[in-house]
């Protein structure tokens, strides 16, 4: 049950932005304020005596009891120092679930943050490409790992089947995503409408 | 319309009046029938997968090509999403173990071990020595079969068929041993919190010893076939390169990270199951290309074989030692006792009806799986079902570097690079 030496260093550097800390099963957990989360993580990555250069994981936790806030969890590791630290950002569920993205610090955060967005609906501001990743882009049932999401989904089996059959997967080649948006914008409105319905092959 | 317009429908060649096949303009063009020689100005979208043998499962890649050069590669995931993490929140801890078989289904035993260890960390349980040795055997057997699948399928992707047969032949022998131990070849579910489902049966250690004796022959054959093979070298060296810094920044793990020259192996750096007492080396690449990933994985199989030999020696010394902790809160009493002894029956009932109950807290535990660092993160509120069960999926995170590796490569290299990541879609999509 040893406290990571990063915690006193963080407190000295950031003061009240470090909300609290605890040790659970030998792992040190630090809660930092949402407003300073990016600064804290950037400092942890670059400060010479911290050097948490490896982002092991990004995830989120929502508790069964609705009172505790939803938490975004960063598992940090320093490959050089062989040290670990878990940083948490608590998000009040009554406010919009938003936190600064850390993709600019660790490229590995790209898909991990997309997954948290997909499963919990947490918006990572500044993420270059925040889209759903495991669920499809038109998925309308909400965020599957939230506690208010029933195990079998919000929609009935019949509705899920109807939507799956009505979906046109070809429509999601996503012209925008493939940077032909410039060509797309020049198209007449009726052609764009046909494209959005998933029609292809009439553009010659 | 801009030159960058992409024609999605591919025209099919027909026959003209003379019975000759009509030509389909390659630069699927701005005007019908006009042959556009300026390939550089045109970009083509190629969709690979999800039903494509070289994507190793239901991965879909949309590749934007200029000529044959990849400008962008965009992976689309989720075709095998099963919601395991959600399902885990509705199950007892021991009931989650069968779910782990089905994530990385090429190394189910190692996943079982990781899950049991994460719950044991949450509960502060120290397993017995024999259990540790058996778990090491399970992990290293998994590493060998997983790397063998990687080797065989990557060989096929690059046009070599024979090593696939060799590697699947060897894999079959381990599968037979797994079947002998657990009764299942793939859905092993062989650990329990605090121990194992069963001890190894008679004849298992002889079978495994015979395997470790003869397996190096196959490794030597593969080595002869690939390591100095001009085609193999040509297709793999300098392709899909990631520097050590990039690999770290992308949070890669396992052979992908080590091939880029980063010396990090969970077994050495945060030892578990007594790995620090085994004599083995961790191979490190230097170029970070497909060839180094191949060398790293090949060498890891040699090292796993070494660990298996040592573990078998230890297992013989621990003959008859218990495999489960002596704690009726987590381990079921023997069936004979549950039928005759009141106290044992109560424990049996509580175990089956209520499950294992860890204290309030949370734990993250990462183990070195064949694909990389597999982490399980549990948050417990003191009940028998976790509040949150998170899988840190090594394949998923390793795959996120694919767009970066494919930039500027040739289309045929995309197949080779994707193979070198060693993904299992069951784990990527979970």
Interface residues (C-beta under 8 A of the other chain):
Chain A: X24 X25 X26 X27 X29 X53 X54 X55 X56 X57 X59 X61 X62 X63 X64 X65 X73 X75 X79 X82 X86 X106 X107 X108 X109 X110 X111 X112 X115 X119 X132 X133 X134 X135 X136 X144 X145 X149 X151 X173 X177 X178 X179 X180 X182 X183 X186 X187 X200 X201 X203 X204
Chain B: X1 X2 X4 X5 X6 X7 X8 X9 X31 X32 X45 X47 X62 X64 X72 X74 X77 X78 X81 X83 X85 X86 X87 X90 X121 X122 X124 X246 X248 X249 X250 X251 X252 X262 X264 X269 X270 X361 X362 X363 X364 X366 X373 X375 X377 X379 X381 X387 X388 X390 X392 X396 X397 X399 X400 X401 X404 X429 X430
